[in-house]
Amino acid sequence: AGETAKVEVKNGAIGVTEVSFNVPATVYGAWVQVATKDSLPSSVSSFEGKVYRNLEISKGQALAKEGSFTDATVKFKVEKVWLAEKQLTKEAVALHHYVGGKWTELSTSVGEDDGTYVHYSAKTPGFSYFVIGEKSGASGAVAAAPEAEVVPVEAHAEQPAAEEAPAEEQA
């Protein structure tokens, strides 16, 4: 009772590094399992946005009762290469929890940048399906600018023989 349980996830490919939660009363046989999912079940509505990892965090029967745990936190990491490929800033990533038939963006804190990964932490009210991915609304702000830039670049690439293209760039 009153202790914080921590489950460290050693498999770096999963993305989650730790799941922790408090137990207000003594619990026996409590367990939490973290697994990546290539795809989410058809009963789960699709996530709108860029996805780094689909996850399922499940819990044992000892934690199934309402109020059996509190202050659950999921720590995770995202490869900086992925952020660059998807043109996302480190602040544009969040943990999303599937609950009540919809995706809920959890309050996510940006942690350290170790050179390869950016580390994050998010509080969750429960365990089920999760997506580590793009924050809601980040897509419009971040992706709109690169798309606008790509069109002129392609237009210039198609017109290298035309005299106007280099002249326009010099003007």
Rosetta blueprint (number, residue, H / E / L):
1 A L
2 G L
3 E E
4 T E
5 A E
6 K E
7 V E
8 E E
9 V L
10 K L
11 N L
12 G H
13 A H
14 I H
15 G L
16 V E
17 T E
18 E E
19 V E
20 S E
21 F E
22 N E
23 V E
24 P L
25 A L
26 T L
27 V L
28 Y L
29 G L
30 A L
31 W L
32 V E
33 Q E
34 V E
35 A E
36 T E
37 K E
38 D L
39 S L
40 L L
41 P L
42 S L
43 S L
44 V L
45 S L
46 S L
47 F L
48 E L
49 G L
50 K L
51 V E
52 Y E
53 R E
54 N E
55 L E
56 E E
57 I E
58 S E
59 K E
60 G L
61 Q H
62 A H
63 L H
64 A L
65 K L
66 E L
67 G L
68 S L
69 F L
70 T E
71 D E
72 A E
73 T E
74 V E
75 K E
76 F E
77 K E
78 V E
79 E E
80 K H
81 V H
82 W H
83 L H
84 A H
85 E H
86 K L
87 Q L
88 L L
89 T L
90 K H
91 E H
92 A H
93 V E
94 A E
95 L E
96 H E
97 H E
98 Y E
99 V E
100 G L
101 G L
102 K E
103 W E
104 T E
105 E E
106 L L
107 S L
108 T E
109 S E
110 V E
111 G E
112 E E
113 D E
114 D L
115 G L
116 T L
117 Y E
118 V E
119 H E
120 Y E
121 S E
122 A E
123 K E
124 T E
125 P L
126 G L
127 F L
128 S L
129 Y E
130 F E
131 V E
132 I E
133 G E
134 E E
135 K L
136 S L
137 G L
138 A H
139 S H
140 G H
141 A H
142 V H
143 A H
144 A H
145 A H
146 P H
147 E H
148 A H
149 E H
150 V H
151 V H
152 P H
153 V H
154 E H
155 A H
156 H H
157 A H
158 E H
159 Q L
160 P L
161 A L
162 A L
163 E L
164 E H
165 A H
166 P H
167 A H
168 E H
169 E H
170 Q H
171 A L
